[in-house]
Amino acid sequence: MAKEKWPRQSDAVAIARAAYEAYVAKDRAAIEKLIADDFHFTSPLDNRIDRATYFARCWPNSAWIKDFDYINLVH
């Protein structure tokens, strides 16, 4: 979604699902298309890291991710 207009709210669940599926499939190119160039990520372990740092720290976790169970997806 980088460099494109924001998706319709109804597309948000599809985008979230595609991001998780990219981790399962080990498809970095797919998730790179979903994450904007000016992306920032915050979690209990990371405070406003940029896109490059996100991929350096978070993408390696895809090596051990086999699947996700979606409990409730809302938009």
Phi and psi in degrees as a GROMACS rama.xvg file:
@    title "Ramachandran Plot"
@    xaxis  label "Phi"
@    yaxis  label "Psi"
@TYPE xy
-56.0216  137.341  ALA-2
66.2587  16.8556  LYS-3
-115.277  168.147  GLU-4
-65.6513  156.678  LYS-5
-58.383  142.113  TRP-6
-71.387  156.767  PRO-7
-60.0284  151.568  ARG-8
-56.966  -33.2615  GLN-9
-67.5971  -17.8034  SER-10
-86.1484  -12.054  ASP-11
-60.3401  -40.7912  ALA-12
-65.5062  -41.8716  VAL-13
-62.7904  -38.4714  ALA-14
-68.7205  -43.6064  ILE-15
-61.374  -44.847  ALA-16
-62.2563  -41.2497  ARG-17
-63.1659  -36.8753  ALA-18
-65.7548  -45.7098  ALA-19
-63.8908  -40.7839  TYR-20
-65.7997  -31.0745  GLU-21
-63.044  -38.1974  ALA-22
-64.1444  -44.4491  TYR-23
-63.5927  -42.2788  VAL-24
-81.9199  -5.30953  ALA-25
59.4636  37.7381  LYS-26
-105.755  83.3069  ASP-27
-63.1441  -36.923  ARG-28
-59.276  -37.6373  ALA-29
-65.3738  -44.4654  ALA-30
-74.3004  -29.9988  ILE-31
-61.7388  -32.2861  GLU-32
-70.1668  -23.244  LYS-33
-89.6239  -21.1613  LEU-34
-104.176  121.491  ILE-35
-64.8192  155.655  ALA-36
-60.8337  -32.4387  ASP-37
-96.9075  20.5086  ASP-38
-59.2471  140.645  PHE-39
-134.073  143.373  HIS-40
-126.922  135.717  PHE-41
-130.481  136.212  THR-42
-146.767  178.675  SER-43
-59.4261  -23.3442  PRO-44
-100.687  -17.282  LEU-45
-132.413  134.099  ASP-46
-113.917  102.387  ASN-47
55.6234  51.5329  ARG-48
-78.8311  150.636  ILE-49
-83.2021  178.459  ASP-50
-58.3858  -47.8071  ARG-51
-61.8594  -43.1415  ALA-52
-67.4003  -37.7586  THR-53
-57.4787  -48.1742  TYR-54
-67.0485  -35.4399  PHE-55
-67.943  -39.3628  ALA-56
-91.0728  -39.281  ARG-57
-96.544  -38.4837  CYS-58
-59.3842  -37.0252  TRP-59
-55.8694  -22.7508  PRO-60
-63.822  -19.1252  ASN-61
-62.008  -22.8856  SER-62
-60.0821  -32.343  ALA-63
-107.67  -2.00814  TRP-64
-84.2004  121.961  ILE-65
-102.415  -30.88  LYS-66
-170.302  163.877  ASP-67
-126.552  141.618  PHE-68
-102.859  115.155  ASP-69
-83.7391  114.814  TYR-70
-85.0486  -49.5867  ILE-71
-155.356  117.69  ASN-72
-111.183  125.427  LEU-73
-125.179  158.452  VAL-74
